[in-house]
Amino acid sequence: GRRRKQMHPRLGVAFASVFVAVLASLLGSRLVHQSPATHLTFAMVEETLTLRAEPLSVEAHLILGCSPLAGIYASIPETQAFDTVKTALALGFRDFDTAPHYGLGLSETRLGKAIAMHAKHIPVRLWSKVGRVMRPNAEVTELDEPFVERGNMPNHPGCIFPDAPTGVTPVLDYSGTGVLTSYEQSFARLGTAATANGIHGLRVHDAEDEARFASAVAAGGGVDALVTLRNEGKIKQVSLGMNDPKYVMKMITEKPNGTFDSVMSAGAWNLMDQDGLEVMLLCQKRGIKIHNAGIFASGLLVGGSYYKYAPASGEILERKERWAVLAAKYDVPLPAVALAFALAPAVVEKAAVGVKSPQEVEMNVEWLEIAKHVPAELWEEAKTLGLLGKDVPTPK
């Protein structure tokens, strides 16, 4: 036996790159830039995203994200939450997205009161989420303890909702029974708003570790319970509300076609990050609508300093500044550019915007109007500058 000479690792990488390029050429596939915000990674896909053709409008394409109504990171008066919803209704919003997780039910309670006050003759679509039940403190058992989310309770250093009520404990529960309990609790907190409008859709929320995922997709588990609620006419849509595209893909492929009507995908398709491309292609193929959340990259694109729930790195801040310079060159507000991009694929039925004041509602409506007129040259230059991959779909 003669010893076979081993290839140098760098040569191996080079040959692999050439092989991928040749194979892509032979298959007629495209190399799509997926994640410019972090590492430069590429994936071969045989499909492309269809671009939106119809004009954008508030009523058809925006969802009011209602976590800020509970006072995220800082308290807000209840009256401010009510005025925010009142302004949104007046300017055309008809979809309102909330969750038990947002202030331990406070967002749902405030949203329900605001809708009851200001939408007496306006039909609206209420969306909430499942995966957590709120137990009165005295009813929490030893069996519940491993699933209690202490970090989301008031007085805990990690709690981001300072106004959350102190009398309840959040318990993770993605079982069928837990989901039905969560639905009943949400319906009660939304009050007469739910009685008048129903709950349009429920989303499986944050099922992004193996235990939560397994409980949600098990036979008779959380997803099946949502399908039962839809079959009974208690909700119109079964949905997901998740951040991690890998778990979204797993959830969709684990259950039969027709299980999910929509997916709220957060932080995976915006100017900074396009990690959600595979999810969007799968949803396009299966007829599942995307509700795009996190379109301003954790608020970074509207003046914030956080990205994906942590202080933005120097690299991320530099990329954001390059986007800001490009937007200014074409005299377009950066948030309008972000909205135009977020809503460009036709599979994106709606985009969610989180707001905490009437003024923020008005700004988002203004940005949407401007988003209709972002010049094509801006997108071309963004690709030339490397801010977007060459094959990332951009608005027509």
C-alpha positions in Angstrom: 0.0 0.0 0.0 1.2 3.3 -1.2 0.1 6.2 1.0 -2.4 8.5 -0.6 -1.4 12.1 -0.5 -3.9 14.2 1.4 -5.3 17.4 -0.2 -4.4 20.6 1.6 -7.5 21.9 3.4 -7.5 25.2 1.5 -7.3 23.4 -1.8 -10.2 21.3 -0.7 -12.3 24.4 0.0 -11.3 25.9 -3.4 -12.3 22.7 -5.3 -15.6 22.5 -3.3 -16.4 26.1 -4.3 -15.7 25.4 -7.9 -17.8 22.3 -7.8 -20.8 24.2 -6.3 -20.5 26.9 -8.9 -20.4 24.4 -11.8 -23.3 22.4 -10.3 -25.4 25.5 -9.9 -24.7 26.4 -13.5 -25.7 23.0 -14.7 -28.9 23.0 -12.7 -29.8 26.5 -13.7 -30.1 27.3 -10.0 -29.4 30.7 -8.4 -27.0 31.5 -5.6 -28.9 33.5 -3.1 -27.3 35.6 -0.4 -29.0 34.7 2.8 -27.5 36.5 5.7 -25.5 39.7 5.0 -25.9 40.8 8.6 -23.8 38.1 10.1 -21.8 35.6 7.9 -21.8 35.4 4.1 -23.6 32.2 3.4 -25.1 30.9 0.2 -27.8 28.4 -0.6 -28.9 27.0 -3.9 -32.6 27.3 -4.6 -34.5 26.3 -7.7 -37.4 28.7 -7.0 -37.6 32.4 -6.8 -39.9 34.6 -4.8 -42.8 36.1 -6.7 -42.8 39.9 -6.2 -45.9 41.9 -5.1 -47.9 43.5 -7.9 -50.8 45.2 -6.1 -50.3 48.7 -4.5 -49.6 48.8 -0.8 -52.3 50.0 1.7 -52.6 50.2 5.5 -55.7 48.1 5.7 -54.5 45.3 3.5 -50.8 45.2 4.4 -50.1 46.4 7.9 -50.7 44.7 11.3 -50.5 46.7 14.5 -48.0 44.9 16.7 -49.4 45.4 20.2 -46.6 44.3 22.6 -45.7 48.0 23.2 -49.3 48.6 24.5 -48.2 46.7 27.6 -45.2 49.0 28.1 -42.2 47.2 26.7 -39.0 48.3 28.4 -40.8 51.3 30.0 -44.3 52.0 31.4 -46.9 53.7 29.3 -50.2 55.0 30.6 -53.3 53.0 29.8 -54.8 56.0 28.1 -51.8 56.2 25.7 -52.4 52.6 24.7 -56.1 53.4 24.1 -55.2 56.5 22.0 -52.7 54.5 20.0 -55.4 52.0 19.0 -57.9 54.7 18.3 -55.4 56.4 15.9 -54.6 53.1 14.2 -58.3 52.4 13.5 -58.8 55.9 12.1 -55.9 55.5 9.7 -57.0 52.1 8.4 -55.5 49.4 10.6 -57.8 46.4 10.9 -55.3 43.7 12.1 -54.1 43.7 15.7 -51.5 41.2 16.9 -51.0 40.5 20.6 -50.1 37.6 23.0 -50.4 36.5 26.6 -46.6 36.8 26.8 -46.8 40.6 26.4 -47.1 41.9 29.9 -48.7 38.6 31.2 -51.9 39.4 29.4 -51.8 43.2 29.8 -51.4 43.8 26.1 -54.5 41.7 25.4 -56.5 43.5 28.2 -55.6 46.9 27.0 -56.2 46.0 23.3 -59.6 44.6 24.2 -60.7 47.7 26.0 -59.4 50.0 23.2 -61.3 48.0 20.5 -64.4 48.0 22.6 -64.2 51.8 23.0 -63.2 52.8 19.5 -64.2 50.1 17.0 -67.9 49.7 17.8 -68.9 49.6 14.2 -65.5 48.7 12.6 -64.8 45.0 12.0 -61.3 44.0 13.0 -59.1 40.9 13.0 -57.7 40.0 16.4 -54.6 37.8 16.5 -53.1 36.3 19.6 -50.7 33.4 20.5 -50.5 30.2 22.5 -47.8 28.3 24.4 -48.1 30.1 27.7 -51.0 30.0 30.3 -51.4 32.5 33.1 -52.0 30.8 36.4 -53.0 32.7 39.6 -50.0 32.6 41.8 -51.8 30.5 44.4 -52.6 27.8 41.8 -49.1 27.1 40.6 -48.1 23.5 41.5 -44.9 21.7 41.9 -45.5 20.1 38.5 -45.7 23.6 37.0 -42.5 24.8 38.5 -40.1 23.6 35.7 -42.1 25.5 33.2 -42.5 28.8 35.0 -41.0 31.7 33.1 -39.6 33.7 36.1 -37.8 36.1 33.8 -41.0 37.4 32.5 -42.5 38.3 35.9 -42.4 41.8 37.4 -39.5 42.5 39.8 -37.3 40.1 37.9 -34.2 41.8 36.4 -35.0 40.2 33.0 -38.6 41.3 32.8 -39.1 43.8 30.0 -42.8 44.6 30.9 -42.6 46.7 34.1 -46.4 47.1 34.2 -47.2 43.4 34.1 -49.6 42.2 36.8 -48.1 40.6 39.9 -50.9 38.2 40.6 -50.3 35.7 37.9 -47.5 33.3 36.9 -46.6 32.5 33.3 -46.4 28.7 32.7 -45.1 27.3 29.4 -47.7 24.8 28.0 -47.8 23.7 24.4 -50.0 20.7 25.0 -53.5 20.5 23.5 -55.1 21.2 26.9 -52.7 24.1 27.4 -53.6 25.6 24.1 -57.3 25.4 24.7 -56.8 27.0 28.1 -54.8 29.8 26.6 -57.5 30.4 24.0 -60.1 30.7 26.7 -57.9 33.0 28.8 -57.2 35.3 25.8 -60.8 35.4 24.8 -61.7 36.5 28.4 -58.9 39.2 28.5 -59.9 40.6 25.1 -63.5 40.8 26.5 -66.3 42.3 24.4 -63.8 42.9 21.5 -63.5 39.1 21.2 -67.2 38.6 21.7 -68.0 41.0 18.8 -65.1 40.0 16.5 -64.0 36.6 17.6 -60.2 35.8 17.6 -59.3 35.6 14.0 -56.1 33.6 14.4 -53.9 32.0 17.0 -50.1 31.5 16.6 -47.9 28.9 18.2 -45.5 31.2 20.1 -41.8 30.7 20.6 -41.8 26.9 20.2 -38.1 27.0 19.6 -36.5 24.3 21.6 -36.9 20.6 21.3 -39.2 20.2 24.3 -41.6 23.0 23.3 -41.6 21.9 19.7 -42.3 18.2 20.5 -45.2 19.1 22.7 -46.7 21.4 20.1 -46.5 18.9 17.2 -47.4 15.8 19.1 -50.6 13.9 18.2 -53.3 15.8 20.2 -50.8 18.5 21.0 -51.0 22.3 20.6 -51.1 22.4 16.8 -53.8 19.8 16.6 -55.8 21.7 19.2 -55.6 24.8 17.1 -56.9 22.8 14.1 -59.8 21.7 16.2 -60.6 25.3 17.2 -60.6 26.2 13.5 -62.8 23.3 12.5 -65.2 24.4 15.3 -65.3 27.9 13.8 -63.8 29.5 17.0 -60.8 30.8 15.0 -60.3 31.4 11.3 -56.5 30.8 11.1 -53.9 28.5 12.5 -50.6 30.3 12.6 -47.1 30.4 14.0 -45.3 33.2 15.7 -41.5 32.4 15.8 -38.1 33.9 15.4 -36.0 30.9 14.3 -36.5 29.9 10.6 -35.2 26.4 11.3 -38.0 25.7 13.7 -40.6 27.3 11.4 -39.5 25.0 8.6 -39.6 22.0 11.0 -43.1 22.9 12.2 -44.5 23.3 8.7 -43.0 20.1 7.4 -43.9 18.1 10.5 -47.7 18.6 10.0 -49.9 17.9 6.9 -50.4 20.4 4.1 -53.3 22.7 5.0 -52.5 22.7 8.7 -51.1 26.3 8.8 -52.8 29.3 7.1 -50.1 31.8 8.0 -46.7 32.3 9.7 -45.6 35.3 11.6 -41.8 35.2 11.0 -39.9 37.7 13.2 -36.5 39.2 12.3 -35.8 36.9 9.4 -36.6 39.2 6.4 -35.4 42.8 6.6 -32.7 45.0 5.3 -30.2 43.5 7.8 -31.0 39.8 7.6 -32.6 37.5 5.0 -32.3 34.2 6.9 -36.0 33.6 6.3 -35.6 33.0 2.6 -36.2 29.2 2.7 -39.2 29.6 4.9 -40.7 32.1 2.4 -40.1 29.8 -0.5 -41.7 26.9 1.3 -44.7 29.0 2.3 -45.0 30.3 -1.3 -45.0 26.7 -2.5 -47.6 25.6 0.1 -49.9 28.6 -0.1 -49.1 29.8 3.5 -49.1 33.6 4.0 -46.2 35.3 5.7 -46.8 38.0 8.3 -43.4 39.7 8.4 -42.4 41.0 11.9 -39.2 42.6 13.0 -39.0 44.5 9.8 -37.1 47.3 11.4 -34.5 44.9 12.8 -35.3 45.2 16.5 -35.8 49.0 16.0 -32.3 49.5 14.7 -33.6 50.9 11.4 -35.8 53.5 13.2 -33.0 54.8 15.4 -32.6 52.1 18.0 -29.3 50.6 19.2 -30.4 47.0 19.8 -30.3 44.1 17.3 -31.9 40.7 18.0 -32.5 41.5 21.6 -28.9 42.5 22.4 -26.8 45.7 22.0 -25.9 46.0 18.3 -22.2 45.2 17.4 -20.0 47.7 15.7 -20.3 45.7 12.5 -24.1 45.9 12.6 -24.1 49.6 13.4 -21.8 50.2 10.5 -24.1 48.3 8.1 -27.0 50.3 9.4 -25.2 53.5 8.8 -24.4 52.5 5.3 -28.1 51.9 4.7 -28.9 55.3 6.2 -26.4 57.0 3.9 -27.9 55.3 0.9 -31.4 56.2 1.8 -30.5 59.8 2.4 -28.8 59.9 -1.0 -32.2 59.1 -2.6 -34.0 61.3 -0.2 -36.1 58.5 1.3 -36.5 57.8 5.0 -34.7 54.6 6.0 -37.9 53.1 7.6 -39.7 53.6 4.3 -37.0 51.6 2.5 -37.3 48.9 5.2 -41.1 48.7 4.7 -40.8 48.5 0.9 -38.3 45.7 1.2 -40.3 43.8 3.9 -43.4 43.8 1.7 -41.8 43.1 -1.6 -42.4 39.3 -1.9 -46.0 38.5 -2.7 -46.0 35.7 -0.1 -45.7 38.4 2.5 -49.4 39.2 3.1 -48.8 41.7 5.8 -46.0 43.4 7.8 -46.3 44.0 11.6 -45.3 47.4 13.1 -45.0 47.7 16.8 -46.0 51.1 18.1 -46.7 52.7 21.5 -48.1 56.2 20.6 -50.5 57.8 18.1 -47.4 59.7 16.7 -45.7 56.4 15.9 -48.8 55.1 14.2 -48.9 58.2 12.0 -45.2 57.9 11.1 -45.7 54.3 10.0 -48.6 55.2 7.8 -46.5 58.0 6.2 -43.5 55.6 5.7 -45.8 53.1 3.9 -47.0 55.8 1.5 -43.3 56.7 0.7 -42.4 53.0 0.4 -44.5 52.9 -2.7 -42.1 55.2 -4.5 -38.6 54.0 -3.5 -36.5 54.4 -6.7 -35.2 51.2 -8.4 -31.8 52.8 -8.5 -31.6 52.5 -4.7 -32.0 48.7 -4.8 -29.4 48.4 -7.6 -26.9 50.5 -5.6 -27.6 48.5 -2.4 -26.5 45.3 -4.3 -23.5 47.0 -5.8 -22.4 48.1 -2.3 -22.9 44.6 -0.9 -25.7 45.6 1.4 -27.9 43.0 -0.3 -27.0 39.9 -2.2 -27.1 40.2 -6.0 -30.1 37.8 -6.2 -32.1 39.0 -3.2 -35.6 40.0 -4.6 -36.3 43.7 -4.3 -39.5 45.7 -5.0 -40.4 46.2 -8.7 
